[in-house]
């Protein structure tokens, strides 16, 4: 049975709107489905601007050629996505037909029956060659409701010139990394104001949880049907204690900073770039940042108000783990599924086949987005960015597949917890305090 979520699960948006998606509502074909040879006009929601225009146009053109129908692609901002999905998915008159959803948001919506069962398409769309951690967060009771769209694991971007001036080599283990960025911050070779050996914001839990994972901890565990927050597990506390030391000795990032735009602080200029436009200035600077692979488009020397990667000055490497292999970093990316309330199930299923086709999967890779199907990872190329992305993804992890995880994210409690750790609070005491807060949210209470 899919679990119904209480109103608290999604805070103000809440799952009350999703009560129209009753348990068992998800199906692979709507009862009112027109004949399959009737062209269907469908709508796809993409989240943010990660799907480039070229790929959107390909989907529209290919869908029309295959079905005779029209595909409309609508972009929704990440900040509004959960609220809009909560309202739109149960509404048969307004629901998008195919939906991109954040991989961490997928469990909440799949557990309330918001998506159609596409288990019968699983093998055709890639089967076991699909990124399995993403497959799992789209699954309920062994059935597939959402599948991976793309991945974008996080890795380290660094200033080769600053590392060299500080006498520091690229670290091979997590302990070496922790020591190296502290050394760089202490030496501050360029005598730069507010300099960070490693820039990590106080509220940046998406990057910060890598230290929990790397030390054998986790955010939560499932015991029977219930989920329990595990920040106070000794391994989690060990990782958080290491992170707190980095906040103290290596980072001058604001304690209120999240994971948005860390690349602003590694460039050799005080100009802040938003795409190709100069939008302001910053006095902060960093030798190392952690960001998804696509951040490299925003890093480099400023030439004609655009960033140009300079491989003599900038470099990349996966965050190393304690064993010298890539640390288990949080894997960014999205899942994709078909709205259970859609009257256009046939058209939506055809679009899914296009999305998981070899041609489209390779187009994702050529645009720097990790393809869902491992057969097409080579489309990312062979440059340093592709290698770092593939290496970092090899041991990556997702947030817990708990039904209330979207509620955890919406609550802001993780940002609050990590900020208190960054401010120097007692890690063990804070972890115990926030376990008690997060456990009910994990279970949709």
N, C-alpha and C positions, 0 to 999 in steps of 0.2 A: 504493500500500500504506500502511496505517496503521502507524505506528511503535510497537513495543512499548517501554515504559519500564522502565528498571532499577529495582531496589528503592530506589536513592538518590533517585529523582525526587520522591518524596513523603515523604522522611525516614522516620519510624517507621511511618507508615501504609503508605507505599510502594505501588508499583503491582503488587506481587506478587499482591495480592488481585484485581487487574484482569486477571491473565493468563487468567482465565476468559472475558474478552472478547477473544477472539483476533481478529487482523486479518480483516476481512471478516465479522465476526459481526453488525455492525449491519445491520438490514433493516427494511423498511417494514411487514412483516407476518410474524408468527411462524408457523411451520409448524403449530403446535398451536392456532392461533387458532379459537375457536368461531365459529359462524355469526354474521354481523353483526347479525341481529335478536334475538340472545340478550342480555338486559341484563347488563352487566358492572359489577361493583363495583370501583372503582379508588381508588388512593391518590395524592395529590399532595403532594410536599414543597415547602414554601416556606421561604426562608432569612430568618431574623430576623423582625422584626415590621413590615416595610415594607408588606406587603399587609394593608390594614385588614380588620377583622372584616366590615364591610359587603360588601367585595368577595369575601371567602371564602364568605360566605353566598350571594351571587349565583351563584357558580360551582357550589355544591352544588345549589341549587334548579334552576338552568337545566340542569345536567347530568341531574338526575333527570327533569325534564320532557321532555328530548329523547330520552333513552335508556332510561328506566325503571330505570337502575342507581343505585347510591349512590356518591357521591364523598366520601372522607375526606381532609381537609386536615390535614397534620401540620407543625408548625413546628420547624425545626432551627436551632440557633444557628450564627452565622457561624463561631465559633471551632472548632466540632466538625464543620463540614460536610464538609470534604475527607476527614477520617478516616472519617466515616460513609458517605459515598458510595463510598469505596474498598472498604469492606467489603460494602455492600449492593447496589451496582449489578450485580455479576456473579452474585448469588445469586437465582435465579429464584423461590425460595420467599419471599424477604424484600425483594426490590427494590421501591422505589416505582415507580409506573407513569409518572408525569410529574414532572419534577424542575426546580426552579429552582437555577441554579448561577451563581456570580459570573462576570462576563464575563471576568475574568482567569484564572479556573479552567477555563473551557470548553475551551481548546485541549488541555490535558492529557488530559481524559476523552474528547474526540472522537477524539484520535489513537490511542487504544487500543481503539476500537470499543465504547465504553460506551453510545452512543446509537444509536437507529434512524435510518436514512436517511429523511428527510422531504422530499426534493427534489421529489417529486411534489405536495406540498402547498404549496410555496413561493409560487407565484403566487396561490393561493386565500387564503393567510394574509397577503397584503400585497405580496409580491414586492419590486420595487425601491423601493417606498415605505417599506420597513422601514429602520431605521437601519443603514446599510451597514457601518460599522466593527464593529458587533456581529455582523452577519451573517458577516463575514469570520472572526471568531474561532470561529465555530461550524461552519466549513466545512473539509472535508478532500478533497483531490483533486477539487475542483469540486462536491462534493455537500454538501447541507445536513443537519447533524445537530442543531444547536441554533439557535434564532432569538432575537432580542432580546425581552426581557420588558418592561423599563422602563429609562429612563436618568435620571440625576440629576447633571448636571454641577455642578462647583464654581464658586462665585463669592465675591466679597468682601462681608462684612458690616462696617459701620463706624459709629462714633459721630459723628454730625453735629456735636454740641456740642463734642466734643474737637477735631475737625478745624478748626472755626471758631475756637476759642480759640487753636489753634496757628498760625492764619493759612494753612491748607493747603486747597487745592481738591481735588476728586475728580480723580485723575491721568488723563491721556489716553494715556500711553505707559508702557512698562515702566520706562524710565529715570526717568520722573517718579514712578512708584509707589515705586521703590527709594529715591529721594531724599526723598519725602514722609514715608514711615513712619519714616525715620531722624530727620527733623526733628521729628516728633511725639514720638518717644521722647526726644530731647534736651531739648525744651521741657517735656514732661510737665506740661501746664497745670494739672492738679489736684494736682500734687505727690503722686502715688499710689505707694505702695510696690510694688516689683517690676513697674513699669509697662512695657508693650510697645507700641510704635507699631504693630507687627505681631506677633501671637502665632503662632509656628510652632515646634512641638516638634522637638527634635534628631533624633528617629527618624521624623519625619513625611515619609516619602518620597513618599507619594501626592500630597501638595500640592507638595512640593519639586521633583518632576520637571517641574513647569510651567516652571521657569527653564531646564531643559535643553531642553525642547521649544521654548520661545520664542526661543532663540538658535540654532535650527537643528540641535540635537543630538538624540540618541535613546538609548534604553537598549540596543538591540541591532539587528543587521542580519542578514539571511539571505544566505549566499553558497552557491549550489547547494543542497545538502540540509542544510547545517550553519548553525547560528546562532552569532554572535559578539557578546559584550558590547562596547558602545561607549562606556563611561563616559569613556574616555581620549581620545575624539575631541575635537579642539580646540574645536568648538562646544559639546560637552557640558561640557568643562572651563570654558569661559567662563561658562555658566549656573551651574555649581556654585560658581564663584568669586563671582559676584554673590550667590548664596544664602548663602554663608559670611559675606559682609559684612553681610547682613541678620541672621543669627544673632548677629553680634558687636555691631552698632550699633542694631538695631531691636527685637530680641526678648529678653525675659527668661524665655521658656518653658524648662522643664527640658530638659536635653540628652537625657533618657530618655523625654520625652513623645512619643507617637505622634500619630495623627490623631483620637483619640477625644475627643469632647465639647469642642472648642475654644470653643463658645458659652458655656461656663461663665465665661469671662473677659472678656466684653464687656458683661455685664449690670451695671446700676447697683446692685449689692448684693453682700454677701459670702456670700450663701446659694447653695449648690450645689443645683441642681434635677435630679432624675431623673424625667422626665415631670412630673407635678404634685406630686411629693413633695420636701420639703427633706431632703437626706441629709447635709449637712455644710457646711463653710465653706472659703473660699479667700481668700488675701491678694493673689492675682494679679489683674491687670486689663489690658485691652487696648483700643486704639482701633480695631483692625482684626483680623479673623480671616478665614480661608478655609475654607469648608465646603460640603457639598452643599446644594441648595436647601431641602430639608425641615428644615434647622436653624432656619428662622425661627420654627417653632412653639415653640422653646425660648429665644427671644430677646425681650426687652421688659421693661417695668416690672413689678415684682412686685405683683400685686393679688389678695388672698385666696389666697395661695400658688400663684398661676398667673401665667404670663407673658403680658402684653398688649403687642403691638407698638405702639410710639409713633413714628409717622413724623416727628415733629418732632425726635426724638432719634436714631433709628436709620435707616440707609439701606443700599442695596446697589448694587454695580456689578460688571461682569465684570472680571477681571484683564486690564489692557490689554497688548497685545503691543508689540514694537518698532515696528510699522507703524501703531499706533494702533487697529488692529482687535483684537477679543478674542484674548487669548493662547491657544495650544493647551493647555488644561488637561486633566488626566486625567478621563475620563468615567466616573463611577461607574454602577452598575446591574447588571442581571442578564440572563442568557440562560435559555432554557427548552427542554427536549427530552424525548423519550420513551426510557425505558430499553430497550435492546436485549434485555434478559433478560425483559422483561415478557410475560406470557401474555395481556395485555389490550390488544393493539395497537389494535383497533377502538375501544374505549372511550377510550383515551388520545388517539387522533387526533380524536375528537369533542370532547374537552375542549380540545385545541389550537384547534379552530375557534371554540369559545366565547371563549377567551382573546383571540383575534385579531379577534373581531367588533367592529363599530363601537361597540356599546353598552359593552362591557367596556373597550375602549381609551379611550373618553371617561371612564369611571369612574376609570381610572388617573389621567388628567389632572386631574380634579376633586379628586382626593386628593393633588395635588402631585407625582405621579410622571410623568416624561416618557413619553408613549405611544410604543410601538415604531413605530407607523405615522404618518408625517408628516402624513397627512390629518387627524389628530385632535389635533395639537399645540395647536390653538386652545382645546381643552378645559381647558388649563392656566389660562386666563383672560387678563386684560389688565393685571393689577396689576404692581407693580414686581418681584415675585418671579418671575412668569411671564416678564417681559421679560428679566430677568437670566439666568434659566435657559436660555431659548431662545438669547439672544445668546452665552452661554458655550458652549453645545453646538454652535454653528455652526462652531467651529474646534477642537473637542475631539479628543483622541486616546486610544487604548487602549494598554495595555502590549503587548509583542510577542506575536504568536500562535505562540510557540514551544511545542513539545510538553512541555517541562519547566518551563513558567512557574510552575505550581502548586508545583513543587519549589523554585523560586527564592523564592517567597513564604514557603513553609513553613520554609525554612532560616534565616530571620531575617537573612540577610546584607545585605539592603538597609537594614534598620534599623541594623545595625552600621556600614555604610559611611557613611550620612548622619550618624549620631551623631559619627563621627570627623571628618567635615567640620565639623560644628557646633562641635566642640571645638577647632578651629583647625589641624587637620592639613594637611599639604601636599596640596593638591587633586589635582594631576597625579600625584603618586606614589601616593596612595591609589586613584585611578581605575585606574591600571595594575595595581596589586595586586589589586583586586577584579574587574577584567575577567578575570584568570586564574582567579579563584574561580568566577565566575558562568557563564562560557562552557560548562564541562562540564554544569552544572545545566540550562542552557537546552536542551541536547540530551539531557536525561534520563540523564546518566551519573553 
